[in-house]
């Protein structure tokens, strides 16, 4: 039996097919530029080979149809797909764990369309398409926000009028939860301690970025807020910014909420500072010649270090700091900058180990702190798809536990995946 993991972005669709028994990837791929004439699909195989096809796909329904065709070409029997796990960005306070998808779940997810106009409609279309194309497969929603729903009220509440919280749900939800869950389990293994005895700071740093404080295995705080624009400086998102300043900008430039949403999500962060680069590789390559690139790096490093310090104060004792996601796994330069100056807090980076700990060179996990570092520093390559697959299988088998500390995840065992 196969399990299909689907991740529908605003104009993209990522997919992986896993063997349900071995939990190994059979085939996977990406669809990009959905809605544009030059949309295309790239299918990847375990041996490293790829197939690429340019196909016009006007929406996610078209895209999933193309995916199904590519999977058949790869000899994947559609009748053998027993479950489909969907990454859903927003679950709010209603969903603190993964759930089987039914009409009630669909209606609840749809309530977040106005807040997440780029992601929720894409997810809903992806789910509906999968239900139609794979009617015999069990459909499961794995929420990006679920892992963060153990935060205490004093952490997730904003100091705003009570009615806004009660009637509109204005609070901190956090995101990237599936990634933070995965690396926290692997970190516990690396520490040789039960997950419920670990205090961790997990830093998911990619184009989007977030940090999470984890106490005794459960999330207690996060950098992100009600939307993925708060906290750390990101590729195109600003991180923390004065809300009143944004109201001032809207008033002065006569911007609509939709226009401001675009500016905050697409035109800010590294892109806003440098005026030309959103990718850290480009920013770093030009840091010596372009003062705006140097400023962008300094600003990102400042916010990361500030939150690490704040989380350490919040946790009281920190076992390890974990770096993951595209930048966290592959940018040894930025990892060094993030840890620089934290020695008095017991954080000591091993520069040589750091340089060698690169996921793009096949390293899944590594200790990058010195032997005498009071706080361990880890690089762990995340695997959100494996979490999605294992939650889906558990729900299909009736042995899913909504408390992730009581779930029997394969990657929480000492043997590496």
PATITOR-296434 format. One record per residue: residue in one letter; x, y, z of N, C-alpha, C in turn. Coordinates in steps of 0.1 Angstrom, whole numbers, plus 5000, padded with zeros to 4 digits. Layout:
# PATITOR-296434
AXYZXYZXYZ/...
***
This chain:
# PATITOR-296434
X500849885000500050005000500950125000/X500450234993501150364993500350465001/X501150565006500650685012501150805004/X500250895000500551014992500551135002/X501651205002501751325010501651445001/X500751535003500451654995500651785002/X501351874996501552005002501252114991/X500052174992499552264982499952404987/X500852474979501152614982500252704973/X500452834974499552924966499652904951/X500852874946501052844932501952724929/X501952634939502852514938502152394944/X502652274941502152154947503352054949/X503652024961504751924964504051794967/X504651684963504051554966505151444968/X504851344976505751234978504851114980/X505251004974504650874976505550784984/X504950734995505750655004505250515004/X506050415006505650275009505250275023/X503950225025503450235039504150145049/X504750035044505449945053506849995057/X507650035047509050075049509150225053/X508050295049508050445051509150515043/X509550455032510550505023509850575011/X510450675006509950744994510050664982/X508950644974508950574962509250664950/X508550784951508750884941508151014946/X508551124941508051254946508251364935/X507851484938508051584929507451724933/X507651814924507051954926506351994913/X505252064915504652144905504752284908/X505252364898505452504901504752594890/X504552724894503952824886502452784882/X501752724891500352694888499652824885/X498852824874498052944870498753024860/X499952984856500753054846500852964834/X501153024822501252944810502452854810/X503552894817504752814817504852724830/X503752684835503752594847504352454843/X505052394853505752274850505852184862/X506152054859506251954870507651884869/X508251864880509551794881509351674890/X509451554885509351434893510651374896/X510851344908512151294913512151154918/X513151074915513250934919514350914929/X514250804937515250784948516650774943/X516850734930518250714925518750854920/X518050964922518551094918518151144905/X517551054897517051094883515751174884/X515551254874514351344873513651344860/X512351364860511651394848510951534849/X511151614838510451744839509551754827/X508451814829507451834818506751974820/X506752044809506052174809504652154805/X503652184814502252164811501452284816/X500552334809499652444813498652394824/X498752444836497852404847497252524853/X496052544851495352674856495052674871/X494952554877494652554891495152414897/X494952394910495452284917494752154913/X493552164908492852044902493551994890/X493952084881494752054869496051994874/X496652054883498052014888497951874893/X496951834901496851704907496651604896/X495851644886495651554875496951514868/X497751614866499051594860499951504868/X499851534882500651444891500251304890/X498951274889498451134888498951074875/X499051144865499551094852501051054853/X501751144860503151124861503451004871/X502550984881502750874890502450744882/X501450744874501150624866502350584857/X502950694851504150674842505250604850/X505250634864506250574872505850444878/X504750384872504250254876503650254890/X503150364895502450364908500950334905/X500450224911499050184909498250274918/X497350354912496450444920495550374930/X495250244926494350174936495150124948/X496450144948497250104959497550224969/X497050344965497150454974496050454984/X496350404996495350385006495050515014/X495950605015495750725023496450845016/X495850965018496451085014496551185026/X497851225029498051315040498251455034/X497451555038497451695033498051785044/X499151855040499651965048498652085047/X498052125058497152235059497752345068/X497952465062498652565070498052605083/X496752625083496052675094494952585100/X495052555113494052475119493452555131/X493952675134493452755145493552675158/X492652715167492652655180491752525180/X491052505169490052395168490852265166/X491952265159492652145155494052145162/X494152065172495452055179496151925176/X495651855166496251735161495751705147/X496351605141495851565128494551495128/X493751505118492351455118492051395104/X491151295104490551255091489651365086/X489751385073488951495067487551445064/X486551525068485151515064484651655061/X483351655058482751785054482851895065/X482751845077482851945089484252005090/X485251925088486651965088486852065076/X486352035065486452125053485852265056/X484652265062483952385065484852465075/X485352405085486152465095487452535089/X488152455080489352505074488952625065/X487852615058487352725049487152855056/X486952855069486752975077487953065078/X489153005074490353075075490753135061/X489853125051490253175038490653325038/X489953405045490153555045491553585051/X491953505061493153535068494353475060/X494153365053495153295045494753285031/X494553395024493953395010494853325000/X496153305002497053244993497153094995/X496953045007497152905010495952825013/X494952875020493752795023492952755011/X492652845002491952804990492652694982/X493952704981494752604974494652464981/X494752474995494652345002493252285000/X492252365001490852314999490652244985/X491152314975491052254962491852124960/X493052124966493852004966493151884973/X492551914984491851814991490651764983/X489851854978488651814970489051734958/X490151774951490651704940491051564943/X491751554954492251424959491051334963/X490051384969488851304972488151254960/X488151334949487551294937488351194929/X489651214928490551124921490950994928/X490851004941491250884949490150854959/X488950824954487750814963487850704974/X488750604972488850494982489950524992/X490750634990491750664999491250745011/X491850715023491450805034492250935034/X491551045035492151175035492351235049/X493551275051493951325065494551465064/X494151545073494751685074495751685085/X496951735082498051755091498251905092/X497951965103497952105104499352165109/X499752265102500952335105500952405119/X499752425124499652495137499452405148/X499252275146498852175156499852165168/X501152155164502252135174502352245184/X501952365179502052485187500852515197/X499852425196498652455204498852415219/X500052375223500252355237500752475244/X500952585237501452705243500452755254/X500952805265500052855276499352985271/X498253015278497553135274498353265274/X499153275285499953395286500953415274/X501253305267502153305256501453335243/X500253275241499553295228498653415227/X498253475239497353585238498053715235/X497453805228497853945226497154035236/X497854145240497254245249496354335241/X495254285237494354365228492954345235/X491954425230490554415236490054265236/X489554225247489054085249488154045237/X487254125233486354095223486954045210/X488154105206488854075194489353925195/X489753885207490253745209489053655209/X487953685216486853595217486053585204/X485853695198484953695186485653675173/X486853715172487653705159488753605160/X489053555172490153455173491553515171/X491753645175493053715173493953665184/X494953585180495953535190497053475182/X498053435189499253375183498953225180/X499153175168498953035165500352965162/X501153035155502452975151502252885139/X503452855132503452775120504652685119/X504852615109505952515107505952405118/X504752385124504752295135505152155132/X504852105120505251965116506751955116/X507452055111508852055111509452055125/X508952145134509352155147509152025155/X508051965152507751835159508851735155/X509051715142510051625137511451645143/X511951765142513351785147513451775162/X512351805169512351795184512551645188/X511851555181511951415184513351365181/X513951405169515351365166516351425176/X516051545180516951605190517051525203/X515851485207515751405220516551275218/X516551215206517351095204518851125205/X519151235199520551275199521051315213/X520151365221520551395235520551265244/X519851155239519751035247518851045258/X517751135257516851155267515451145262/X514451105270513051105266512651245261/X511751245251511351375246510751465256/X509951405266509251485276510251535287/X511551505285512451565295513451665288/X513151695276514051785268513451925267/X514352025270514052165267514952205255/X514252255245514852275232514452415226/X515352465218514952585209515152535195/X514052525188514152475174513952595165/X514952605155514952725146514752675132/X513552685127513252645113513452775104/X514552775097514952895089515052855074/X514052895067514052875053513653015047/X512953015036512453135031511453205041/X510553115047509853155059510653105070/X510453165082511353125093510553135106/X510853045116510253055129511052985139/X511053025151511652965163510552915172/X510852805179509952755189510652725202/X510152765213510652715226509852595231/X510652485234509952365237510452325252/X509452305260509752275274509152135278/X510052045282509551905285508851855273/X509351875261508751815249507651885243/X507051995249505952065244506252205241/X505652255230505852395226505252485236/X506052585240505452685250505552825244/X506252845233506252985227506852975213/X506553065205506953075191507153215186/X507953235176508153365171507053415162/X506453325155505353355146504053395153/X503153455146501953505153500653435148/X499653525145498453475139498653445125/X499553515119499953495105501453465104/X501953415093503453385092504253515089/X503853635093504653755090505453805102/X505253745114505853805126507153735129/X507853785139509053725145510353755137/X510953655131512253675125512153735111/X513253805107513353855094513353735084/X512553745074512453625064512853675050/X512653585041512953615027512153735022/X510853725023509953835018508953885029/X509153835041508253875052509053955062/X508454055069509254145077509654095091/X508954005097509153975111508454075119/X508854095131508254185140508254335135/X507154395135507054535131505854605139/X506054725141505054805149503754815141/X502654755147501354755140500854895136/X501054995145500655125142501355185130/X502655145129503455195117502755145104/X502255025104501654975092500355055089/X499555085100498355165098498755305092/X499855355096500255485091500655475076/X501355375073501755355059500455335050/X499455255055498255245047497555375045/X497555455056496855585055497555675045/X498855685046499655775038499655735023/X499755605021499855565007498455515001/X497455525010496055495005496055345001/X496655255009496655115005495455045010/X494954945003493854855007494454745016/X493654675024494154565031494854455022/X494254435010494854345001496254384997/X496354514994497654564990498754555001/X498254585013499254575024499654435027/X498654345025498954195027500054155017/X499954205005500954164995502354224999/X502354345003503654415007504254335018/X503454295028504054225040504454085037/X503854025027504153885024505153865012/X505253965003506053944991507154054989/X506954164995507954274993508754315005/X508654245016509354285028510554195031/X510954185043512054095047513354135039/X514154025036515354055028515154125015/X514054095009513654164996513454314999/X512754345010512454485013513754565016/X514654495023515854565027516854585016/X517054475008518054484997517554544985/X516154534983515454584972515654494959/X516354384961516554294949516654154952/X516954114965517253974968516353924979/X515753804977515053734988515753614992/X516653564984517353434987518653464994/X518953395005520153425013521353405006/X521353314996522653284988522953414980/X521953474975522253604967522753714977/X522053724988522353824998523853805003/X524253685006525553665011526653685000/X526253644988527253664977527553804974/X526653894978526854034975527054124988/X527354054999527454135012528654225012/X529754185005530954275006530854394997/X530054384987529954504977528754584980/X527654524984526354584986526054615001/X526154735006525854755020524454715025/X523554725015522154675019522154525022/X522954455015522954305017523654275031/X524654355034525254335047524254375058/X523554485056522554525066521454415068/X521054355057520054255057520454135066/X521754095064522353985072522354025086/X522854145089522954195103521554195110/X520554235102519254245108518654105111/X518854015102518353875104519053815116/X520453825116521153765127520753825140/X520453955141520054025153518753965158/X517753945149516453895154516553745158/X517353665152517553525156518153515169/X519253585171519953585184519053645195/X518353745192517453805202516453705207/X515853625198514853525202515453405209/X516653365204517353255212517553295226/X518053415228518253465242516953475250/X515853515244514553525250514053395254/X514153295245513653165247514553095258/X515853115258516653055269516153115283/X515853235283515353295296514053235300/X513253215290511853155292511953005297/X512852935291512952785294513752765307/X514652855311515352845323516652755321/X516352635316517452545312517252505297/X518252505289518152465275519152355272/X518552235268519452125264520152145251/X519352195241519952215227519252315219/X520052375210519452465200519552385187/X518452375179518452305167518152395155/X518952375144518752455132518252355121/X517252395114516652315104516052395092/X515552335082514952395070516152445061/X515752495049516752525039517952595043/X517852705050518952785055519552715067/X518752675077519252615089520052485086/X519752415075520452295072521652315063/X521752425056522752435045523652565046/X523352655055524052775055524952785067/X526152735066527052735078527552875082/X527552965072527953105075526953165084/X525653155081524653215089524553145103/X524653015103524652945116525752995125/X526853015120527953065128527653205133/X527053295124526653425129525553425140/X524653325138523553315148524053285162/X525153205163525753155175526853245181/X527353335172528453415176528053515188/X528853515198528553605209527653545220/X527253415218526453355228527253265238/X528553275237529353185245529053205260/X528853325265528553355279527253285283/X526353245274525153175277525353025276/X526552985274526852845273526752785259/X526652865249526452825235527852835228/X528452725225529852735218529752645206/X529952715194529952645181531252595178/X531252465173532452405167532552445152/X533352535148533352595135533652495124/X534552395127534852295117533652195115/X533052155126531952065125530752135118/X530652265121529552345115529752355099/X530952365095531252375080530852245073/X531052135080530752005074529351955075/X528552025083527151985086526252045075/X526151985064525352045053524451935047/X523151965048522251865043522351835028/X522751945020522951925006524051835002/X524951805012525951705010525651575017/X524451555020523951425025524051405040/X524251515047524251505062522851525067/X522351425074520951435079520951505093/X521951485101521951545114523451545119/X523751645127525151655132525151745145/X526051715153526351795165527351905160/X527052025162527952135157528452225168/X528252175181528752245192530052185197/X530852255204532052205210531752105221/X532652015224532451915235532051975248/X532652095251532452165264531252265264/X530552265253529352355252528252315262/X527852405270526852365280525452335273/X525252415262524052395254524452335241/X523952215238524352145225523752225213/X524352225202523852285190523852175179/X522652155173522452045164521952105150/X522352045139521752065126521051935124/X519751945121518851825118518051865106/X518251775095517451795083515951755086/X515051845083513651815087513051715077/X511951655081511251565072509751575075/X509151685071507751705074506851595067/X507251555056506451455048506351325056/X507451285063507351165071506351175083/X506351295089505351315099503951295093/X503651355082502351355075502051205072/X502951135067502750995064502450905076/X503250925087502950845099501650885106/X501351005106500051045111498850985103/X499050985090497950935081497850785084/X498950715084498850565086498250535100/X498650605110498150585124496550605124/X496150715117494650745117493950635109/X494550585098493950475091493850345099/X494950325107494950205115494250215129/X493750335132493050355144493950355157/X495250385155496050395167496750525168/X496150625162496750765163496450825177/X497450885182497350955195497551105193/X496551175197496551325195497651385203/X498151325214499251375222500551325215/X501251415209502451365201503551305209/X503551335222504551265231504251115233/X502951085230502550945232502450865219/X502750935208502750865195504050785193/X503850675186505050585184505650625170/X506350735169506950775156508250705154/X508450655142509650585139510850665141/X510750795138511950885139512250925153/X511350885162511650915177512450805183/X512750705175513550595180515050615178/X515850555185517250575185517850555171/X517350455164517850425150517450535141/X518350585133518050695123517150635113/X516250725107515250685098515850615086/
***
